[in-house]
Every structure is written in structure tokens, then in C-alpha cells.
């Protein structure tokens, strides 16, 4: 008896319809078109725009080494073990 009551409560709370999209209605779209969007300046909001970041140095990335084409899987494994020390 007690378990059936818990299951009924659980089932009633999980039906939230979360995966159904909400579409805008035509009256809401027409109302949104007529609304005026107010643009504020930083002075009206009493804020100062300044950057706290300082560019110290800008350099180009180093050139990449030329790649090597291997002919078999065994050769690839040998290169990874010996040269790259990955495996």
C-alpha cells in the first residue's frame, strides 16, 4: 500500500512537459514589434569603461616540424615508443 502511494506521487511530479517547445503567438509578436528599445550610454549608467588588461608581448607561434609518413602500424608504434616516448 505504501509503495503504491509513493509511485503515484512520483509519476504526478515528473510530467512537466519540459521537452515541448513554446511558440510565440501572433499577438505577442505584434506587441514586440511596436515596443521601443532604449539604448543607454555608459554615462547614464554611471559606469566607466576602461580595460584592466595590458598587452605585454605579441609573438608569432613557432614553426611546426615536418611530419613523417609511416608505411605500417609496426613502424608507427616503433616511432611512438622510441622517438616520441609516448608508449
C-alpha positions, 0 to 999 in steps of 0.5 A: 500500500505504501509503495503504491502511494509513493509511485503515484506521487512520483509519476504526478511530479515528473510530467512537466512537459519540459521537452515541448517547445513554446511558440510565440503567438501572433499577438505577442509578436505584434506587441514586440514589434511596436515596443521601443528599445532604449539604448543607454550610454555608459554615462547614464549608467554611471559606469566607466569603461576602461580595460584592466588588461595590458598587452605585454608581448605579441609573438608569432607561434613557432614553426611546426616540424615536418611530419613523417609518413609511416608505411605500417602500424609496426613502424608507427608504434616503433616511432611512438615508443622510441622517438616520441616516448609516448608508449 
